[in-house]
Amino acid sequence: RQLDEEAGGAKAELLLKLLLAKERDHFQDLRAALEKTQPHLLPILYLNGVVGPPQPSEGAGSTYSVLSIMPSDSESSSSLSSVGTTGKAPSPPPLLTDRQVNEKVENLSIQLRLMTRERNELRKRLAFATHGTTFDKRPYHRLNPDYERLKIQCVRAMSDLQSLQKQHTNALKRCEEVAKETDFYHTLHSRLLSDQTQLKDDVDMLRRENGQLLRERNLLQQSWEDMKRLHEEDQKEIGDLRAQQQQVLKLNGSSEILNKLYDTAMDKLEVVKKDYDALRKRYSEKVAIHNSDLSRLEQLEEENQRLLKQAETLTQQRDTAIQLQHQCALSLRRFEAIHHELNKATAQNKDLQWEMELLQSEMTELRTMQAKMAKESEKYKEERDAVYSEYKLIMSERDQVISELDKLQTEVELAESKLKSSTSEKKAASEEMEALRQIKDTVTMDAGRANKEAELLRKQCKALCQELKEALQEADVAKCRRDWAFQERDKIVAERDSIRTLCDNLRRERDRAVSELAEALRSLDDTRKQKNDVSRELKELKEQMESQLEKEARFRQLMAHSSHDSAIDTDSMEWETEVVEFERETEDIDLKALGFDMAEGVNEPCLPGDCGIFVTKVDKGSIADGRLRVNDWLLRINDVDLINKDKKQALKALLHGEGAINMVVRRRKSLGGKVITPLYINLSGQKDSGISLENGVYAAAVVPGSPAAKEGSLTVGDRIVAINGIALDNKSLNECESLLRSCQDSLTLSLLKVFPQSSSWSGQNIFENIKDSDKMLSIRAHGAEVQAQNKRSLLQHNNSTQTDIFYADRLE
């Protein structure tokens, strides 16, 4: 109870008296307890060799000297309480857990309380038993001046220690703030690293897109090279065709049809050249865009490297901050060690004070032992000097600690400045990140546009390839026509040789005819009678021929209602046979699904005496459109002969078959030539071109004095194929008229002109053959002279027919 009621210093004095009053040495028990609970306090007991380790021969004096170095009760309790807290005292040995350490600390605190109680009781007993000692609180007691001086120094040391503790707490707060800031910048660094990885992913995406663009560019370049090679081959073939055409012109004279075909081919070649130039320009633009994309990618890579360098600098700064934190922790540990040493020095100081009081009491009580006490006083003076020297060392170490704290403060300020600079750099990095994101968005937009343009280029390449195929087909047709012209030339040469041989034969026959003239005169009378009979037969043959010609004229008039083309080309038609094939889409199929209709055949013939089955209608856009024509004569359907059959039998053969439908069709083909000619009309401010249209886009009329009439090449009946390069295949009549009205300054038309072949020579040949037969009969009747004249006329007729055939073939 007394120990609890007394102050810290009084508790230490009572504990010392209590230990001195005991019969046996209790210091060994205390030392054993300290070894178990706090082994780091044992070196303090033997600090600087003031008190050596305890020996078994030593008695109460050794216990007294060791206890004089022990701290007071308040200090020991504070040190024990500080052991239980984390972060302020040194950590326990690794063999003991926190729970065991806490239990031992509690046991030790209980033992110390008991010892303080006993010490207080002993102090009270000594106060009653002795007078004039340091425990005597009477006013006549005088204190030692050395004790006062040591007390003042101790107070100063305590104040310095308190100031150091305050500085230590401030330094700890600053270190905690620095640790928080380092954690904050660590999170910022992790965010920057995540942003950097995101940027790397974006750059990889851009690289992949760039690789795709490079592959597409290579494909386009390869297709362009193929087109270029094909273009060069076409140019070579065109050069060969030109040379062959010149040879043909030299051999056969001028050829209008070949010239027109050549002009159309040259126009198409010019169009292909223009398209080729446009594609080349677009390709150069694509190359420029690709180069700009590459430069942007290089800039992005440079910025990425710069961000990586900034991240490395931030990591270095973080490492330096961590090192500073470790240095702060080390300095704190040093400060705690110094603090413990100062506590030990204060305890020693108090012990010295206690020893001085004990010495004064012993000098009053034991005067007989004065010499011994003098020696002990000298010894205590030496100990005091040692304590004083230790105090000086402690003060010097305190100065060092203060200087180290100043250094730490300066380092903390440097760390704060570095953190501020890192924040500014972080802001700059965030701004650069936003700029990079904007650049990335623009790059993605450009990539989308490039993909769209690449698709357009692909479509244009497909169109160009198709046009090249058509040009190749036309070149093949031109080659075939050239071969046909060479064959015709060979035929003409052969016919010329045959005519020469005929002339030689005729000369021989003329000589024979002169010899046979006498015999012919004798039979003249007999042949006159036969002539009258033959003339009657010739009249009958002429009447039959005229009736046949009238039937053909009526048949052509019946065919004229189908289309305007047939009306134009009725004079130049002849029969041809063609095989038409249809695919069955379903099993149940009819004429409406196929898209055509047919006549009744035998029941209702189109012409008197003609019982064939003809096509009467073909629907546009149906399966039959483009394969069948109106007035086609159906000869056979799926191996079923339709001659002298009616419509029901034809439908049965058409609908009840299996697989594909095969039809053998006989139709009339045009012997005339169709040529597409361009026409340029200068409107010169006039709104109307003077052209009126009709169904089928044909020129119905041309207004006199209009720009179209001034050109002179447009005639009524010409078919208009295109207006200003716009095809009129699927256009209505109103749309075509609106296209004509929309033209302001000039008008370009593509006209389909038909050049029918003269067919009058065929009828003339018929009548000439009839006349020839009449002449032959007259030769038989009259004799050799008439026979020779008829032979001359026959020779002339053969020459004329051969020349007619030759010119007809050339016109074809």
Beta strands, then each sheet from edge to edge (+ up, - down):
strand 1: 573-582
strand 2: 596-598
strand 3: 613-618
strand 4: 633-637
strand 5: 640-641
strand 6: 661-670
strand 7: 673-682
strand 8: 691-694
strand 9: 698-702
strand 10: 719-723
strand 11: 726-727
strand 12: 746-755
sheet 1: 1+ 6- 4+ 3- 2+
sheet 2: 1+ 6- 4+ 5-
sheet 3: 7+ 12- 10+ 11-
sheet 4: 8+ 9-
end
